[in-house]
Amino acid sequence: MTPSARVQAAIELLDQTIEGAKSVGAPADRLIATYFKQRRYAGSKDRRAVRELVYRAIRECGEVPSTGRTAMLALAEIDPAIAELFDSSTHGPPRIGKHEKPAKRGIAPQWLVDELRKSGVSAEEQAAMLGRAPLDCRVNTLKAERDMLELPVAGEHLAAPHGLRFETGTQIDQWEAYRAGQIEVQDHGSQLACMAANALPGETVLDLCAGAGGKTLALAAAMQNTGELIASDTDSRRLGLLGPRSQRAGLTNVTRRVLDPKREMEALGDLEQRADLVLVDAPCSGTGTWRRKPEAKWRLTPKRLDRFAQLQDHVLDLAAQCTKPGGRIAFITCSMLDTEGAARIEAFLERYPDWKAEDAGLPLSRKHFQGTRLTPFHDGTDGFFVAILRSA
């Protein structure tokens, strides 16, 4: 592909991404994969270049652009080299018209910027939310030790005791250590959140919103493969991914349960007031993961944010039902918005006055109301809110 053809391809993908954001359709990474599956002639350098253009343009635009072309024009406005590629060449984009206007540049839609500001997220923090994320891994202590593990690339040691950091794009899935289950991809902030949960050997632990099981794997390792760890979720497809991941990691104490929305206790009845720990990795807007999924800022609406808050209250109520007296809930959201973090904990403590919030005791993060917050700007992690709640 010529450089101009790459720009045109990025414009086409941006059109699809914008439509996907409006209709809550496929995310950008899936759209890009499908696009190039249908265009086998594009080489690896072409795919990387187009992908980079797409994500740079998304990061540059605040409000949802009207078209992919206006989004790319916003990038061309600050990068003259890209502006020159609007050259009307074969497979390239038409020249820039005298009266064409680029999409408005910014961090996110204005209502969302206002919500971030109300949540104590400064302009510097907001800008850092759209940076590029490194590749973080967790050493699986059931199979290896960080100081003894030999890898093709020496990773940076992180504050999390089993964390390693590599450059973005490092192909660790090609490493023998990955295939052998000695390392797992997991953001440093996610590792720290699991540390705060403090799952102990021999405990009964419920991972209530397990998804594909990234945090389940970390909990199982902390429990040294002992006790009982139940991974549950309403999404059977995602939960199914945990099976091969557990096998690769060498886990023997994990069972899976698919939940029926609004009827979850039918599957969790035997756990009522029995769990030492319930991990609530609550469904949320994902504002803390914009470094990886920047188009998520276009997919969120005030109504969707309200629905997330209601769902989080519901999941916390379920967690309280399953926690034994003296047990604890670890509440985690990968969000920078207080609506999905601090406010949910305040509401929970009003509903359950006998419960108390405890210090998460993390080596990084800053106290935020009744919990703690990890951020890209201060901690170099994805954005997380973490709260530890103790039953009477």
Secondary structure, 3 states (H helix, E strand, C coil): CCHHHHHHHHHHHHHHHHHHHHHCCCCHHHHHHHHHHCCCCCCHHHHHHHHHHHHHHHHHECCCCCCHHHHHHHHHHHCHHHHCCCCCCCCCCCCCCCCCCCCCECCCCHHHHHHHHHCCCCHHHHHHCCCCCCEEEEECCCCCCCCCCCCCCCCEECCCCCEEEECCCCCHHHCHHHHCCCEEECCHHHHHHHHHHCCCCCCEEEECCCCCCHHHHHHHHHCCCCCEEEEEECCHHHHHCHHHHHHHHCCCCEEEEECCCCCCHHHHHHHCCCEEEEEEECCCCCHHHCCCCCCHHHHCCHHHHHHHHHHHHHHHHHHHHHEEEEEEEEEEECCCCHHHCHHHHHHHHHHCCCCEEECCCCCCCEEECCEEEECHHHHCCCCEEEEEEECC
